């Protein structure tokens, strides 16, 4: 059996190049935290409702047949993590998706599981 000579210098450089392209630890942590938010089906349902229409808490609760308290709790988490925003309409808060990135994440997720 002939032993193949490896070139550790080239491998080390390739590995270092890969490591240099990785996001830094803070970015990786933040990304992991973002993905955790998508780990709750109630939050996903709320995001899909808001994908269709901006709504007040009571309307979201009616659509999903849940309590306003449960919806408010999940909206607070979604807002804290920058996935939803709200505008004030009199005494009501009207929630909407924060930006197009949220729509993209949802669309890519559905596309991924549909393949």
BAPAKOL-450727 format. One record per residue: residue in three letters; residue number from 1; x, y, z of N, C-alpha, C in turn. Coordinates in nm, 3 decimals. Example, Ala and Ser with C-alpha at 12.3 -4.5 7.8 and 13.67 -1.06 7.14 Angstrom:
REM residues 2
<marfi:ALA | zator:1 | n.xx:1.319 | n.yy:-0.569 | n.zz:0.780 | ca.xx:1.230 | ca.yy:-0.450 | ca.zz:0.780 | c.xx:1.320 | c.yy:-0.330 | c.zz:0.780>
<marfi:SER | zator:2 | n.xx:1.285 | n.yy:-0.225 | n.zz:0.708 | ca.xx:1.367 | ca.yy:-0.106 | ca.zz:0.714 | c.xx:1.290 | c.yy:0.003 | c.zz:0.787>
This chain:
REM residues 115
<marfi:UNK | zator:1 | n.xx:0.084 | n.yy:-0.117 | n.zz:0.000 | ca.xx:0.000 | ca.yy:0.000 | ca.zz:0.000 | c.xx:0.089 | c.yy:0.124 | c.zz:0.000>
<marfi:UNK | zator:2 | n.xx:0.059 | n.yy:0.214 | n.zz:-0.090 | ca.xx:0.138 | ca.yy:0.336 | ca.zz:-0.100 | c.xx:0.070 | c.yy:0.443 | c.zz:-0.016>
<marfi:UNK | zator:3 | n.xx:0.146 | n.yy:0.503 | n.zz:0.071 | ca.xx:0.093 | ca.yy:0.607 | ca.zz:0.157 | c.xx:0.099 | c.yy:0.740 | c.zz:0.083>
<marfi:UNK | zator:4 | n.xx:-0.015 | n.yy:0.811 | n.zz:0.079 | ca.xx:-0.020 | ca.yy:0.939 | ca.zz:0.012 | c.xx:0.035 | c.yy:1.045 | c.zz:0.106>
<marfi:UNK | zator:5 | n.xx:0.122 | n.yy:1.127 | n.zz:0.052 | ca.xx:0.179 | ca.yy:1.235 | ca.zz:0.133 | c.xx:0.079 | c.yy:1.350 | c.zz:0.135>
<marfi:UNK | zator:6 | n.xx:0.045 | n.yy:1.396 | n.zz:0.255 | ca.xx:-0.048 | ca.yy:1.509 | ca.zz:0.264 | c.xx:0.031 | c.yy:1.637 | c.zz:0.281>
<marfi:UNK | zator:7 | n.xx:-0.025 | n.yy:1.742 | n.zz:0.233 | ca.xx:0.040 | ca.yy:1.872 | ca.zz:0.245 | c.xx:-0.035 | c.yy:1.952 | c.zz:0.351>
<marfi:UNK | zator:8 | n.xx:0.011 | n.yy:1.938 | n.zz:0.475 | ca.xx:-0.055 | ca.yy:2.007 | ca.zz:0.586 | c.xx:-0.054 | c.yy:2.158 | c.zz:0.569>
<marfi:UNK | zator:9 | n.xx:0.044 | n.yy:2.212 | n.zz:0.500 | ca.xx:0.050 | ca.yy:2.356 | ca.zz:0.478 | c.xx:-0.068 | c.yy:2.404 | c.zz:0.397>
<marfi:UNK | zator:10 | n.xx:-0.102 | n.yy:2.331 | n.zz:0.290 | ca.xx:-0.217 | ca.yy:2.369 | ca.zz:0.207 | c.xx:-0.348 | c.yy:2.348 | c.zz:0.282>
<marfi:UNK | zator:11 | n.xx:-0.358 | n.yy:2.237 | n.zz:0.355 | ca.xx:-0.479 | ca.yy:2.210 | ca.zz:0.431 | c.xx:-0.499 | c.yy:2.317 | c.zz:0.539>
<marfi:UNK | zator:12 | n.xx:-0.390 | n.yy:2.350 | n.zz:0.609 | ca.xx:-0.399 | ca.yy:2.452 | ca.zz:0.714 | c.xx:-0.446 | c.yy:2.585 | c.zz:0.656>
<marfi:UNK | zator:13 | n.xx:-0.394 | n.yy:2.622 | n.zz:0.539 | ca.xx:-0.434 | ca.yy:2.747 | ca.zz:0.476 | c.xx:-0.581 | c.yy:2.743 | c.zz:0.436>
<marfi:UNK | zator:14 | n.xx:-0.624 | n.yy:2.631 | n.zz:0.381 | ca.xx:-0.765 | ca.yy:2.617 | ca.zz:0.340 | c.xx:-0.856 | c.yy:2.627 | c.zz:0.462>
<marfi:UNK | zator:15 | n.xx:-0.817 | n.yy:2.559 | n.zz:0.570 | ca.xx:-0.898 | ca.yy:2.564 | ca.zz:0.692 | c.xx:-0.903 | c.yy:2.705 | c.zz:0.748>
<marfi:UNK | zator:16 | n.xx:-0.790 | n.yy:2.774 | n.zz:0.745 | ca.xx:-0.786 | ca.yy:2.911 | ca.zz:0.796 | c.xx:-0.873 | c.yy:3.003 | c.zz:0.710>
<marfi:UNK | zator:17 | n.xx:-0.870 | n.yy:2.982 | n.zz:0.577 | ca.xx:-0.954 | ca.yy:3.061 | ca.zz:0.486 | c.xx:-1.102 | c.yy:3.041 | c.zz:0.520>
<marfi:UNK | zator:18 | n.xx:-1.139 | n.yy:2.918 | n.zz:0.547 | ca.xx:-1.278 | ca.yy:2.888 | ca.zz:0.584 | c.xx:-1.312 | c.yy:2.957 | c.zz:0.715>
<marfi:UNK | zator:19 | n.xx:-1.227 | n.yy:2.943 | n.zz:0.814 | ca.xx:-1.251 | ca.yy:3.007 | ca.zz:0.944 | c.xx:-1.264 | c.yy:3.158 | c.zz:0.931>
<marfi:UNK | zator:20 | n.xx:-1.184 | n.yy:3.219 | n.zz:0.845 | ca.xx:-1.190 | ca.yy:3.364 | ca.zz:0.826 | c.xx:-1.321 | c.yy:3.411 | c.zz:0.766>
<marfi:UNK | zator:21 | n.xx:-1.390 | n.yy:3.321 | n.zz:0.696 | ca.xx:-1.517 | ca.yy:3.357 | ca.zz:0.632 | c.xx:-1.637 | c.yy:3.339 | c.zz:0.724>
<marfi:UNK | zator:22 | n.xx:-1.617 | n.yy:3.269 | n.zz:0.835 | ca.xx:-1.728 | ca.yy:3.250 | ca.zz:0.929 | c.xx:-1.764 | c.yy:3.382 | c.zz:0.997>
<marfi:UNK | zator:23 | n.xx:-1.893 | n.yy:3.400 | n.zz:1.024 | ca.xx:-1.932 | ca.yy:3.519 | ca.zz:1.103 | c.xx:-1.866 | c.yy:3.512 | c.zz:1.241>
<marfi:UNK | zator:24 | n.xx:-1.851 | n.yy:3.628 | n.zz:1.304 | ca.xx:-1.789 | ca.yy:3.627 | ca.zz:1.437 | c.xx:-1.886 | c.yy:3.567 | c.zz:1.539>
<marfi:UNK | zator:25 | n.xx:-1.837 | n.yy:3.540 | n.zz:1.658 | ca.xx:-1.914 | ca.yy:3.470 | ca.zz:1.761 | c.xx:-2.042 | c.yy:3.545 | c.zz:1.798>
<marfi:UNK | zator:26 | n.xx:-2.037 | n.yy:3.677 | n.zz:1.806 | ca.xx:-2.156 | ca.yy:3.755 | ca.zz:1.839 | c.xx:-2.264 | c.yy:3.740 | c.zz:1.732>
<marfi:UNK | zator:27 | n.xx:-2.222 | n.yy:3.744 | n.zz:1.605 | ca.xx:-2.318 | ca.yy:3.726 | ca.zz:1.496 | c.xx:-2.377 | c.yy:3.585 | c.zz:1.497>
<marfi:UNK | zator:28 | n.xx:-2.295 | n.yy:3.485 | n.zz:1.522 | ca.xx:-2.345 | ca.yy:3.347 | ca.zz:1.528 | c.xx:-2.445 | c.yy:3.331 | c.zz:1.643>
<marfi:UNK | zator:29 | n.xx:-2.414 | n.yy:3.392 | n.zz:1.758 | ca.xx:-2.505 | ca.yy:3.386 | ca.zz:1.872 | c.xx:-2.638 | c.yy:3.452 | c.zz:1.837>
<marfi:UNK | zator:30 | n.xx:-2.632 | n.yy:3.573 | n.zz:1.778 | ca.xx:-2.754 | ca.yy:3.645 | ca.zz:1.741 | c.xx:-2.837 | c.yy:3.567 | c.zz:1.639>
<marfi:UNK | zator:31 | n.xx:-2.771 | n.yy:3.503 | n.zz:1.545 | ca.xx:-2.841 | ca.yy:3.423 | ca.zz:1.444 | c.xx:-2.909 | c.yy:3.303 | c.zz:1.509>
<marfi:UNK | zator:32 | n.xx:-2.840 | n.yy:3.238 | n.zz:1.601 | ca.xx:-2.900 | ca.yy:3.125 | ca.zz:1.672 | c.xx:-3.022 | c.yy:3.170 | c.zz:1.752>
<marfi:UNK | zator:33 | n.xx:-3.013 | n.yy:3.287 | n.zz:1.815 | ca.xx:-3.126 | ca.yy:3.342 | ca.zz:1.891 | c.xx:-3.244 | c.yy:3.372 | c.zz:1.798>
<marfi:UNK | zator:34 | n.xx:-3.215 | n.yy:3.426 | n.zz:1.679 | ca.xx:-3.321 | ca.yy:3.454 | ca.zz:1.582 | c.xx:-3.392 | c.yy:3.325 | c.zz:1.543>
<marfi:UNK | zator:35 | n.xx:-3.315 | n.yy:3.221 | n.zz:1.515 | ca.xx:-3.377 | ca.yy:3.095 | ca.zz:1.475 | c.xx:-3.458 | c.yy:3.033 | c.zz:1.588>
<marfi:UNK | zator:36 | n.xx:-3.421 | n.yy:3.057 | n.zz:1.711 | ca.xx:-3.500 | ca.yy:3.007 | ca.zz:1.825 | c.xx:-3.640 | c.yy:3.066 | c.zz:1.823>
<marfi:UNK | zator:37 | n.xx:-3.652 | n.yy:3.191 | n.zz:1.782 | ca.xx:-3.782 | ca.yy:3.258 | ca.zz:1.777 | c.xx:-3.875 | c.yy:3.183 | c.zz:1.682>
<marfi:UNK | zator:38 | n.xx:-3.820 | n.yy:3.130 | n.zz:1.577 | ca.xx:-3.901 | ca.yy:3.056 | ca.zz:1.479 | c.xx:-3.932 | c.yy:2.914 | c.zz:1.526>
<marfi:UNK | zator:39 | n.xx:-3.889 | n.yy:2.878 | n.zz:1.645 | ca.xx:-3.910 | ca.yy:2.744 | ca.zz:1.699 | c.xx:-4.044 | c.yy:2.725 | c.zz:1.768>
<marfi:UNK | zator:40 | n.xx:-4.129 | n.yy:2.826 | n.zz:1.765 | ca.xx:-4.259 | ca.yy:2.818 | ca.zz:1.832 | c.xx:-4.369 | c.yy:2.831 | c.zz:1.727>
<marfi:UNK | zator:41 | n.xx:-4.456 | n.yy:2.731 | n.zz:1.717 | ca.xx:-4.558 | ca.yy:2.731 | ca.zz:1.610 | c.xx:-4.658 | c.yy:2.844 | c.zz:1.626>
<marfi:UNK | zator:42 | n.xx:-4.685 | n.yy:2.888 | n.zz:1.748 | ca.xx:-4.778 | ca.yy:3.001 | ca.zz:1.767 | c.xx:-4.718 | c.yy:3.127 | c.zz:1.706>
<marfi:UNK | zator:43 | n.xx:-4.590 | n.yy:3.150 | n.zz:1.729 | ca.xx:-4.526 | ca.yy:3.268 | ca.zz:1.671 | c.xx:-4.526 | c.yy:3.260 | c.zz:1.519>
<marfi:UNK | zator:44 | n.xx:-4.504 | n.yy:3.140 | n.zz:1.466 | ca.xx:-4.507 | ca.yy:3.123 | ca.zz:1.319 | c.xx:-4.647 | c.yy:3.154 | c.zz:1.266>
<marfi:UNK | zator:45 | n.xx:-4.751 | n.yy:3.106 | n.zz:1.335 | ca.xx:-4.888 | ca.yy:3.135 | ca.zz:1.292 | c.xx:-4.913 | c.yy:3.285 | c.zz:1.291>
<marfi:UNK | zator:46 | n.xx:-4.869 | n.yy:3.353 | n.zz:1.395 | ca.xx:-4.889 | ca.yy:3.499 | ca.zz:1.403 | c.xx:-4.818 | c.yy:3.567 | c.zz:1.286>
<marfi:UNK | zator:47 | n.xx:-4.696 | n.yy:3.525 | n.zz:1.256 | ca.xx:-4.623 | ca.yy:3.585 | ca.zz:1.144 | c.xx:-4.695 | c.yy:3.562 | c.zz:1.012>
<marfi:UNK | zator:48 | n.xx:-4.752 | n.yy:3.444 | n.zz:0.993 | ca.xx:-4.825 | ca.yy:3.417 | ca.zz:0.869 | c.xx:-4.955 | c.yy:3.498 | c.zz:0.863>
<marfi:UNK | zator:49 | n.xx:-5.020 | n.yy:3.519 | n.zz:0.976 | ca.xx:-5.139 | ca.yy:3.606 | ca.zz:0.978 | c.xx:-5.099 | c.yy:3.747 | c.zz:0.935>
<marfi:UNK | zator:50 | n.xx:-4.989 | n.yy:3.796 | n.zz:0.993 | ca.xx:-4.944 | ca.yy:3.932 | ca.zz:0.961 | c.xx:-4.888 | c.yy:3.943 | c.zz:0.819>
<marfi:UNK | zator:51 | n.xx:-4.847 | n.yy:3.832 | n.zz:0.763 | ca.xx:-4.805 | ca.yy:3.830 | ca.zz:0.623 | c.xx:-4.924 | c.yy:3.864 | c.zz:0.533>
<marfi:UNK | zator:52 | n.xx:-5.044 | n.yy:3.822 | n.zz:0.576 | ca.xx:-5.166 | ca.yy:3.846 | ca.zz:0.499 | c.xx:-5.224 | c.yy:3.985 | c.zz:0.523>
<marfi:UNK | zator:53 | n.xx:-5.215 | n.yy:4.033 | n.zz:0.649 | ca.xx:-5.278 | ca.yy:4.162 | ca.zz:0.681 | c.xx:-5.225 | c.yy:4.216 | c.zz:0.813>
<marfi:UNK | zator:54 | n.xx:-5.205 | n.yy:4.345 | n.zz:0.820 | ca.xx:-5.173 | ca.yy:4.410 | ca.zz:0.947 | c.xx:-5.295 | c.yy:4.399 | c.zz:1.036>
<marfi:UNK | zator:55 | n.xx:-5.275 | n.yy:4.374 | n.zz:1.166 | ca.xx:-5.389 | ca.yy:4.351 | ca.zz:1.254 | c.xx:-5.361 | c.yy:4.393 | c.zz:1.397>
<marfi:UNK | zator:56 | n.xx:-5.471 | n.yy:4.420 | n.zz:1.467 | ca.xx:-5.467 | ca.yy:4.445 | ca.zz:1.611 | c.xx:-5.464 | c.yy:4.310 | c.zz:1.684>
<marfi:UNK | zator:57 | n.xx:-5.422 | n.yy:4.315 | n.zz:1.809 | ca.xx:-5.410 | ca.yy:4.194 | ca.zz:1.890 | c.xx:-5.541 | c.yy:4.115 | c.zz:1.892>
<marfi:UNK | zator:58 | n.xx:-5.654 | n.yy:4.184 | n.zz:1.917 | ca.xx:-5.781 | ca.yy:4.113 | ca.zz:1.928 | c.xx:-5.820 | c.yy:4.045 | c.zz:1.797>
<marfi:UNK | zator:59 | n.xx:-5.784 | n.yy:4.106 | n.zz:1.684 | ca.xx:-5.813 | ca.yy:4.044 | ca.zz:1.554 | c.xx:-5.727 | c.yy:3.919 | c.zz:1.532>
<marfi:UNK | zator:60 | n.xx:-5.600 | n.yy:3.928 | n.zz:1.568 | ca.xx:-5.512 | ca.yy:3.811 | ca.zz:1.556 | c.xx:-5.565 | c.yy:3.699 | c.zz:1.646>
<marfi:UNK | zator:61 | n.xx:-5.606 | n.yy:3.735 | n.zz:1.767 | ca.xx:-5.660 | ca.yy:3.636 | ca.zz:1.861 | c.xx:-5.785 | c.yy:3.570 | c.zz:1.803>
<marfi:UNK | zator:62 | n.xx:-5.872 | n.yy:3.648 | n.zz:1.740 | ca.xx:-5.993 | ca.yy:3.592 | ca.zz:1.680 | c.xx:-5.960 | c.yy:3.499 | c.zz:1.564>
<marfi:UNK | zator:63 | n.xx:-5.867 | n.yy:3.539 | n.zz:1.479 | ca.xx:-5.828 | ca.yy:3.454 | ca.zz:1.365 | c.xx:-5.773 | c.yy:3.321 | c.zz:1.414>
<marfi:UNK | zator:64 | n.xx:-5.686 | n.yy:3.327 | n.zz:1.515 | ca.xx:-5.618 | ca.yy:3.205 | ca.zz:1.562 | c.xx:-5.694 | c.yy:3.133 | c.zz:1.674>
<marfi:UNK | zator:65 | n.xx:-5.807 | n.yy:3.191 | n.zz:1.714 | ca.xx:-5.889 | ca.yy:3.132 | ca.zz:1.821 | c.xx:-5.806 | c.yy:3.109 | c.zz:1.948>
<marfi:UNK | zator:66 | n.xx:-5.739 | n.yy:3.217 | n.zz:1.987 | ca.xx:-5.655 | ca.yy:3.215 | ca.zz:2.107 | c.xx:-5.691 | c.yy:3.337 | c.zz:2.192>
<marfi:UNK | zator:67 | n.xx:-5.641 | n.yy:3.339 | n.zz:2.314 | ca.xx:-5.668 | ca.yy:3.454 | ca.zz:2.400 | c.xx:-5.579 | c.yy:3.572 | c.zz:2.359>
<marfi:UNK | zator:68 | n.xx:-5.631 | n.yy:3.692 | n.zz:2.388 | ca.xx:-5.552 | ca.yy:3.812 | ca.zz:2.360 | c.xx:-5.423 | c.yy:3.811 | c.zz:2.441>
<marfi:UNK | zator:69 | n.xx:-5.431 | n.yy:3.760 | n.zz:2.562 | ca.xx:-5.315 | ca.yy:3.752 | ca.zz:2.648 | c.xx:-5.204 | c.yy:3.667 | c.zz:2.585>
<marfi:UNK | zator:70 | n.xx:-5.242 | n.yy:3.552 | n.zz:2.531 | ca.xx:-5.144 | ca.yy:3.462 | ca.zz:2.468 | c.xx:-5.082 | c.yy:3.529 | c.zz:2.344>
<marfi:UNK | zator:71 | n.xx:-5.165 | n.yy:3.595 | n.zz:2.266 | ca.xx:-5.116 | ca.yy:3.663 | ca.zz:2.146 | c.xx:-5.025 | c.yy:3.778 | c.zz:2.185>
<marfi:UNK | zator:72 | n.xx:-5.065 | n.yy:3.857 | n.zz:2.284 | ca.xx:-4.982 | ca.yy:3.970 | ca.zz:2.329 | c.xx:-4.845 | c.yy:3.924 | c.zz:2.375>
<marfi:UNK | zator:73 | n.xx:-4.843 | n.yy:3.814 | n.zz:2.449 | ca.xx:-4.716 | ca.yy:3.759 | ca.zz:2.498 | c.xx:-4.623 | c.yy:3.724 | c.zz:2.381>
<marfi:UNK | zator:74 | n.xx:-4.677 | n.yy:3.657 | n.zz:2.281 | ca.xx:-4.596 | ca.yy:3.617 | ca.zz:2.165 | c.xx:-4.555 | c.yy:3.738 | c.zz:2.081>
<marfi:UNK | zator:75 | n.xx:-4.645 | n.yy:3.835 | n.zz:2.067 | ca.xx:-4.611 | ca.yy:3.957 | ca.zz:1.993 | c.xx:-4.498 | c.yy:4.034 | c.zz:2.060>
<marfi:UNK | zator:76 | n.xx:-4.497 | n.yy:4.034 | n.zz:2.192 | ca.xx:-4.391 | ca.yy:4.102 | ca.zz:2.266 | c.xx:-4.255 | c.yy:4.039 | c.zz:2.232>
<marfi:UNK | zator:77 | n.xx:-4.252 | n.yy:3.907 | n.zz:2.227 | ca.xx:-4.129 | ca.yy:3.836 | ca.zz:2.191 | c.xx:-4.089 | c.yy:3.868 | c.zz:2.047>
<marfi:UNK | zator:78 | n.xx:-4.185 | n.yy:3.864 | n.zz:1.958 | ca.xx:-4.158 | ca.yy:3.894 | ca.zz:1.817 | c.xx:-4.109 | c.yy:4.037 | c.zz:1.798>
<marfi:UNK | zator:79 | n.xx:-4.169 | n.yy:4.131 | n.zz:1.871 | ca.xx:-4.128 | ca.yy:4.271 | ca.zz:1.860 | c.xx:-3.988 | c.yy:4.291 | c.zz:1.918>
<marfi:UNK | zator:80 | n.xx:-3.962 | n.yy:4.233 | n.zz:2.033 | ca.xx:-3.830 | ca.yy:4.245 | ca.zz:2.097 | c.xx:-3.720 | c.yy:4.195 | c.zz:2.004>
<marfi:UNK | zator:81 | n.xx:-3.751 | n.yy:4.097 | n.zz:1.923 | ca.xx:-3.654 | ca.yy:4.038 | ca.zz:1.832 | c.xx:-3.658 | c.yy:4.097 | c.zz:1.691>
<marfi:UNK | zator:82 | n.xx:-3.732 | n.yy:4.206 | n.zz:1.675 | ca.xx:-3.731 | ca.yy:4.279 | ca.zz:1.549 | c.xx:-3.805 | c.yy:4.214 | c.zz:1.435>
<marfi:UNK | zator:83 | n.xx:-3.898 | n.yy:4.125 | n.zz:1.465 | ca.xx:-3.973 | ca.yy:4.057 | ca.zz:1.358 | c.xx:-4.107 | c.yy:4.123 | c.zz:1.328>
<marfi:UNK | zator:84 | n.xx:-4.163 | n.yy:4.192 | n.zz:1.425 | ca.xx:-4.286 | ca.yy:4.267 | ca.zz:1.403 | c.xx:-4.267 | c.yy:4.409 | c.zz:1.456>
<marfi:UNK | zator:85 | n.xx:-4.353 | n.yy:4.496 | n.zz:1.409 | ca.xx:-4.357 | ca.yy:4.634 | ca.zz:1.457 | c.xx:-4.504 | c.yy:4.671 | c.zz:1.473>
<marfi:UNK | zator:86 | n.xx:-4.530 | n.yy:4.785 | n.zz:1.531 | ca.xx:-4.669 | ca.yy:4.829 | ca.zz:1.543 | c.xx:-4.680 | c.yy:4.979 | c.zz:1.520>
<marfi:UNK | zator:87 | n.xx:-4.801 | n.yy:5.017 | n.zz:1.483 | ca.xx:-4.837 | ca.yy:5.158 | ca.zz:1.475 | c.xx:-4.961 | c.yy:5.176 | c.zz:1.561>
<marfi:UNK | zator:88 | n.xx:-4.975 | n.yy:5.294 | n.zz:1.615 | ca.xx:-5.090 | ca.yy:5.324 | ca.zz:1.701 | c.xx:-5.203 | c.yy:5.377 | c.zz:1.614>
<marfi:UNK | zator:89 | n.xx:-5.322 | n.yy:5.322 | n.zz:1.636 | ca.xx:-5.443 | ca.yy:5.369 | ca.zz:1.568 | c.xx:-5.545 | c.yy:5.396 | c.zz:1.677>
<marfi:UNK | zator:90 | n.xx:-5.548 | n.yy:5.518 | n.zz:1.727 | ca.xx:-5.632 | ca.yy:5.549 | ca.zz:1.843 | c.xx:-5.577 | c.yy:5.476 | c.zz:1.964>
<marfi:UNK | zator:91 | n.xx:-5.662 | n.yy:5.394 | n.zz:2.025 | ca.xx:-5.618 | ca.yy:5.315 | ca.zz:2.141 | c.xx:-5.559 | c.yy:5.181 | c.zz:2.101>
<marfi:UNK | zator:92 | n.xx:-5.575 | n.yy:5.144 | n.zz:1.975 | ca.xx:-5.528 | ca.yy:5.012 | ca.zz:1.928 | c.xx:-5.387 | c.yy:5.018 | c.zz:1.874>
<marfi:UNK | zator:93 | n.xx:-5.318 | n.yy:4.908 | n.zz:1.889 | ca.xx:-5.188 | ca.yy:4.890 | ca.zz:1.826 | c.xx:-5.209 | c.yy:4.796 | c.zz:1.707>
<marfi:UNK | zator:94 | n.xx:-5.167 | n.yy:4.840 | n.zz:1.592 | ca.xx:-5.181 | ca.yy:4.759 | ca.zz:1.471 | c.xx:-5.044 | c.yy:4.700 | c.zz:1.439>
<marfi:UNK | zator:95 | n.xx:-5.036 | n.yy:4.568 | n.zz:1.442 | ca.xx:-4.909 | ca.yy:4.498 | ca.zz:1.421 | c.xx:-4.891 | c.yy:4.463 | c.zz:1.274>
<marfi:UNK | zator:96 | n.xx:-4.764 | n.yy:4.463 | n.zz:1.233 | ca.xx:-4.726 | ca.yy:4.424 | ca.zz:1.097 | c.xx:-4.587 | c.yy:4.360 | c.zz:1.103>
<marfi:UNK | zator:97 | n.xx:-4.551 | n.yy:4.294 | n.zz:0.994 | ca.xx:-4.416 | ca.yy:4.239 | ca.zz:0.986 | c.xx:-4.316 | c.yy:4.354 | c.zz:0.982>
<marfi:UNK | zator:98 | n.xx:-4.202 | n.yy:4.336 | n.zz:1.045 | ca.xx:-4.104 | ca.yy:4.444 | ca.zz:1.058 | c.xx:-4.046 | c.yy:4.488 | c.zz:0.925>
<marfi:UNK | zator:99 | n.xx:-4.019 | n.yy:4.393 | n.zz:0.837 | ca.xx:-3.960 | ca.yy:4.428 | ca.zz:0.707 | c.xx:-3.968 | c.yy:4.308 | c.zz:0.613>
<marfi:UNK | zator:100 | n.xx:-3.916 | n.yy:4.328 | n.zz:0.493 | ca.xx:-3.920 | ca.yy:4.223 | ca.zz:0.391 | c.xx:-3.838 | c.yy:4.100 | c.zz:0.425>
<marfi:UNK | zator:101 | n.xx:-3.741 | n.yy:4.115 | n.zz:0.515 | ca.xx:-3.661 | ca.yy:3.998 | ca.zz:0.554 | c.xx:-3.748 | c.yy:3.891 | c.zz:0.619>
<marfi:UNK | zator:102 | n.xx:-3.845 | n.yy:3.933 | n.zz:0.697 | ca.xx:-3.933 | ca.yy:3.836 | ca.zz:0.765 | c.xx:-4.012 | c.yy:3.757 | c.zz:0.661>
<marfi:UNK | zator:103 | n.xx:-4.064 | n.yy:3.828 | n.zz:0.563 | ca.xx:-4.136 | ca.yy:3.762 | ca.zz:0.454 | c.xx:-4.045 | c.yy:3.662 | c.zz:0.382>
<marfi:UNK | zator:104 | n.xx:-3.923 | n.yy:3.702 | n.zz:0.356 | ca.xx:-3.827 | ca.yy:3.614 | ca.zz:0.288 | c.xx:-3.798 | c.yy:3.489 | c.zz:0.370>
<marfi:UNK | zator:105 | n.xx:-3.776 | n.yy:3.506 | n.zz:0.500 | ca.xx:-3.748 | ca.yy:3.392 | ca.zz:0.588 | c.xx:-3.865 | c.yy:3.294 | c.zz:0.586>
<marfi:UNK | zator:106 | n.xx:-3.988 | n.yy:3.346 | n.zz:0.597 | ca.xx:-4.107 | ca.yy:3.260 | ca.zz:0.595 | c.xx:-4.120 | c.yy:3.189 | c.zz:0.460>
<marfi:UNK | zator:107 | n.xx:-4.103 | n.yy:3.262 | n.zz:0.352 | ca.xx:-4.116 | ca.yy:3.203 | ca.zz:0.219 | c.xx:-4.009 | c.yy:3.096 | c.zz:0.194>
<marfi:UNK | zator:108 | n.xx:-3.886 | n.yy:3.125 | n.zz:0.234 | ca.xx:-3.777 | ca.yy:3.029 | ca.zz:0.216 | c.xx:-3.801 | c.yy:2.904 | c.zz:0.302>
<marfi:UNK | zator:109 | n.xx:-3.853 | n.yy:2.924 | n.zz:0.422 | ca.xx:-3.884 | ca.yy:2.810 | ca.zz:0.508 | c.xx:-3.988 | c.yy:2.718 | c.zz:0.447>
<marfi:UNK | zator:110 | n.xx:-4.095 | n.yy:2.777 | n.zz:0.395 | ca.xx:-4.200 | ca.yy:2.696 | ca.zz:0.331 | c.xx:-4.145 | c.yy:2.625 | c.zz:0.208>
<marfi:UNK | zator:111 | n.xx:-4.066 | n.yy:2.697 | n.zz:0.129 | ca.xx:-4.007 | ca.yy:2.637 | ca.zz:0.010 | c.xx:-3.916 | c.yy:2.519 | c.zz:0.049>
<marfi:UNK | zator:112 | n.xx:-3.840 | n.yy:2.537 | n.zz:0.154 | ca.xx:-3.746 | ca.yy:2.433 | ca.zz:0.197 | c.xx:-3.819 | c.yy:2.305 | c.zz:0.240>
<marfi:UNK | zator:113 | n.xx:-3.925 | n.yy:2.320 | n.zz:0.319 | ca.xx:-3.995 | ca.yy:2.200 | ca.zz:0.367 | c.xx:-4.082 | c.yy:2.137 | c.zz:0.259>
<marfi:UNK | zator:114 | n.xx:-4.111 | n.yy:2.212 | n.zz:0.152 | ca.xx:-4.195 | ca.yy:2.160 | ca.zz:0.046 | c.xx:-4.117 | c.yy:2.077 | c.zz:-0.056>
<marfi:UNK | zator:115 | n.xx:-3.986 | n.yy:2.084 | n.zz:-0.052 | ca.xx:-3.904 | ca.yy:2.012 | ca.zz:-0.151 | c.xx:-3.898 | c.yy:1.865 | c.zz:-0.122>
